[in-house]
Amino acid sequence: MSLKLHRPDGEGGLEPRPVSDQNWRNQLRSPRWGSALGGGRLPELKNPEMNPTSVVRSVLFWLGLGALTFVVLVIGYGTGFWG
């Protein structure tokens, strides 16, 4: 016996649950999931927490980080800190 197919009847027992639609998308009622839109398409949802970084800025960041690491290593070995 599975709780997926049975539910409590209020008297301590279980009663069978009627068979529901196998397509879970038919059960969605929220307009944000596209049930209110025609053609079954989903609405445009913006993510305010994600602002993509431009390619130029990301390349400059990694090049700068690499150059800074190189400078720190050269200065460290030049002064005998890691020697």
Contacts in CASP RR format, 6 or more apart in sequence:
PFRMAT RR
TARGET T0000
AUTHOR 0000-0000-0000
METHOD contacts of the structure
MODEL  1
MSLKLHRPDGEGGLEPRPVSDQNWRNQLRSPRWGSALGGGRLPELKNPEM
NPTSVVRSVLFWLGLGALTFVVLVIGYGTGFWG
1 14 0 8 1.000
3 14 0 8 1.000
5 16 0 8 1.000
5 17 0 8 1.000
6 14 0 8 1.000
6 15 0 8 1.000
6 16 0 8 1.000
6 17 0 8 1.000
7 14 0 8 1.000
7 15 0 8 1.000
7 17 0 8 1.000
8 14 0 8 1.000
8 15 0 8 1.000
9 15 0 8 1.000
20 27 0 8 1.000
21 27 0 8 1.000
25 33 0 8 1.000
28 34 0 8 1.000
28 35 0 8 1.000
29 35 0 8 1.000
31 37 0 8 1.000
31 43 0 8 1.000
32 43 0 8 1.000
32 45 0 8 1.000
33 42 0 8 1.000
34 40 0 8 1.000
34 41 0 8 1.000
34 42 0 8 1.000
34 43 0 8 1.000
37 43 0 8 1.000
73 82 0 8 1.000
75 81 0 8 1.000
76 82 0 8 1.000
77 83 0 8 1.000
END
